[in-house]
Every structure is written in structure tokens, then in C-alpha cells.
Amino acid sequence: MAKTKISVVLDEELIAQVDAVLPKRRRSAFVSRAVTRELKRLRHEKLRQAYLDAYRESESECEALDGVSSDGID
């Protein structure tokens, strides 16, 4: 996979924490994995929200149909 060099601004404290737990020269791989995980989480959350919205919409449609389908049945 082709790679592109970018500039990212991070708080000094955050960089110090990363450096404290990573071997030398591993920041890029760490940031790449973190971004990949966060993108996956955001896509999952977006999909989850779409399912919830669709469920709520279908639930309200079912409730409306329940009222219609029971009209005149006694």
C-alpha cells in the first residue's frame, strides 16, 4: 500500500505518553493503527445508527398498520 507523509499536531503530553510506551521510531505505525481502529468504530457507529433509525421507522409504520388492520374486526 502506498504511503503519504502528513503533518499532525498533537499535545506535548500526548506525545510524551506515546513515547513512554513505544519503541523508538514506531509513532507512525501506532498512529496508523489508531486511525484505522477509530475509522472502523465510526463506520460501525454510523451503521448502528442507521439500523436504529430504520427500526424506529418500521416500528411506527407497524403500529399504524395495526390500527388499520384491526378496524371492523370484532
C-alpha positions in Angstrom: 0.0 0.0 0.0 1.4 3.4 -0.9 2.1 5.8 2.0 1.9 9.6 2.2 3.7 11.7 4.7 1.5 14.2 6.6 1.9 16.6 9.4 -0.2 16.1 12.6 -0.3 18.4 15.6 -0.6 16.7 19.0 -0.3 17.9 22.5 3.2 17.5 24.0 1.7 15.5 26.9 0.1 13.0 24.5 3.4 12.7 22.5 5.2 12.0 25.8 2.7 9.3 26.7 3.1 7.7 23.3 6.9 7.8 23.5 6.8 6.3 27.0 5.2 3.1 25.8 6.5 2.7 22.2 9.9 1.6 21.0 11.8 4.3 19.1 10.6 5.2 15.6 7.2 3.5 16.0 5.0 6.5 16.1 3.8 6.3 12.5 2.7 2.7 12.8 1.0 3.4 16.1 -0.9 6.4 14.7 -1.9 4.5 11.6 -3.3 1.6 13.7 -5.1 4.1 16.0 -6.7 5.9 13.0 -7.7 2.6 11.4 -9.4 1.5 14.6 -11.2 4.8 15.0 -12.4 4.8 11.4 -13.8 1.3 11.9 -15.5 2.4 15.1 -17.0 5.5 13.4 -18.3 3.4 10.5 -19.8 0.8 12.9 -21.5 3.6 14.9 -22.9 5.1 11.7 -24.2 1.8 10.6 -25.7 1.1 14.1 -27.5 4.5 14.0 -28.9 3.7 10.5 -30.2 0.4 11.7 -31.8 2.1 14.8 -33.4 4.8 12.6 -34.8 2.1 10.2 -36.1 0.1 13.1 -37.8 3.1 14.7 -39.4 4.0 11.3 -40.6 0.4 10.7 -41.9 0.2 14.3 -44.0 3.3 13.8 -45.3 2.0 10.4 -46.2 -1.3 12.0 -48.1 0.5 14.8 -50.0 2.5 12.2 -50.9 -0.7 10.3 -52.0 -2.5 13.5 -54.7 0.2 13.9 -55.9 -0.2 10.2 -55.8 -4.0 10.1 -58.0 -4.3 13.2 -60.7 -1.9 12.0 -64.0 -3.6 11.7 -62.9 -6.9 13.2 -64.9 -7.9 16.2 
